[in-house]
Amino acid sequence: MRERFTVAAVQPNSVWGEEEWRNLQTAVDAVEEAAGHGADLITFPEGFPGPCNGPLDSGGRLSQPPITTLRELARRHRVYIVASDLEANPEIPDTYFLTLKLIDRSGEILANYRRVQPDNQYLNEYLHTRRHVLPGDRLVVVETDLARIGLLICSELWVPELPRSLTLMGAELIVAPVNGRHSETRFGPRLWEQWRCLARTRAAENLNYVVVTQNIHVPGSNGIGIIAGPDGPVATLDGAGIVYGEIDMARLAWLRNHYYEPVLFEPPESPDEPEFSCRPGQIHERRPELYGKLVEPQADAFDYFYYRRGLEAWREEFERVHRYQPDRYTPYVDRPVWRPRQPA
């Protein structure tokens, strides 16, 4: 295990729809640049280079799947690459799996993670032009010569149980790429700041590194781009490009193997000594016997296996949640979830 290595997180200007196949050249250029910069691990956004929202055969424009090209590049440059695509489900027509693939230095696919908590059908249709993206059945942590790498996709980072589970499985670095807006919508840049906040939170509470980037589909849009560590951001990127960050595994090991203890209560020996911006030993301060509520059935939880009742059963799930009346709040069933600004 190396004490330090470099992550290159690519946040590209991406193409959506019928011309999505063009993303491959962007990916190739990014790998060449990042490898030349000395990157050991190169990550791409959700669904990039695809196929993700265009034709699954890339419209016949490419001689081989984009992932195959990236495997060749990983082998040539001796780097790890994390990339994403959408796979057709061979068992149920018109259904798919959204995947995140970890490719090793020899070009082999070490892991093919299928998102376990996909987006809802309306959001899937917006992001992927397909409604029925089905859930995978397992979380993934992979041992590499860099670190133990865990994989999540997009809003799975908003589910605290998932990154915590990866940490309990040994993850030291979590890659959680995001898709991005294809058009002007009511969710905008403020949501991206929340995402960065979450990346920093997950890194601090789990004492690991978290890497997040997204597709820049709308020209001039800001991006989420962040490599977050336990002590705070290692590097951030607002627009399109590549953000580089050094991962300090020795620092991570120290934070995981110590608590607040006498040495931390002493004044620093010099102004150059790094400060502590997280809680050492945080991942060990747990009371699992109190957490049973987390695995109890939840009345308003969305049924990710709706398709077993037929593909159109997802509509019942939406209506069931809309009708749900818990004790302490009443959902806005017949009103919009947004409110226009009041005049000054």
Steps between C-alpha positions, in 0.01 A plus 500: 500500500644838400502787748394753237344490155327741260134499399389677182125566508371593155207743473438520125289700261272210410267424211152363559270291280562393142846660491610344830757285320717812470572476873748222435753733338470736797568204730803390297648851508440523875675169569799605291523833683451354849746218444756755381436691821594193704150392605463150644118497508284678240125536563214607273140613573190282511410360158827620345621423242193277469293392329258643753224704335556450128483177298663213688687407183626861472298535182755290312751787521764314704691185412487372858331587831652804675590291806714275277695802381555613859622152593763528227604843630523375860731220385712732286549762772495262798228698679171422671187642335145530635241545224126451459243367257146364476452129438189334363349240734492175298226352720231771477446699176510880527689492832859597574776520759707814557857392563830634627803302386841494666771412246845400627846572361492189281170603340293244690163599649547447873143595584176565313283671761129519427334790677301358791270801550412630151319828441123506464339448163448868415862582575625191316305609193655848523856374554505181296196526265393170661271452798585157630849499649491207741691460827818302537532252783829574676737770617856490369839565660812401304852443629762674285867588543389862559217462751182309565258670260122508550256589223175698517304689235359852526228550765601180680743735676192660661418170674734494804459127553665422165838675545506383862443142383784536250723628779409201718592283199845662504468788252764771532399693187147526357434602140147642463454666157196709407312541172394867468229719350427461131301825492398797712300365796377605842786312663815693440836616640381511861441126481860454386623677813293263711666213315844632584391537861391136498829384349688680776264362764533141381880535497507646852253263664654189341865610499548430132541683171201576274530587130210668318471653152213551257424550132484861384213477251384864518777729368640727768344304787681453825601151603525308825863390455657414834757267647415507869708364785437460872657840568306682226526558125818377336404670172188639332399592146205722403494463123613250239847352523703265717553545873806334654544403862762320704369221721698464824453143620746543789294790633182295459651208691603730786152652524341155503739356759486778759242678714498835672792431733761700697730574207218694332450724802856634478587818307641447148877478474508737202261721297545261207359202686168393342187569702235242578170577329330170576454261792769230515356155560150614405416173319560300820269704723185299434211332684368244247252359751312832479470506121232236450251761378707538184408154376134495602237513221399857412139563402577771243816343353495473120485141378797464265366159397170637365576336165423159646135612493535635144694796361207741544481426875737792558199731471344330801816570697479871424134515601561300816768743615283800410218361712720412793400692814761473776438647844701819475455643150259512208656474155425765238287271285301754297744789510830558321816426696641840402382848596557813287697780656290767668537854361734721701 
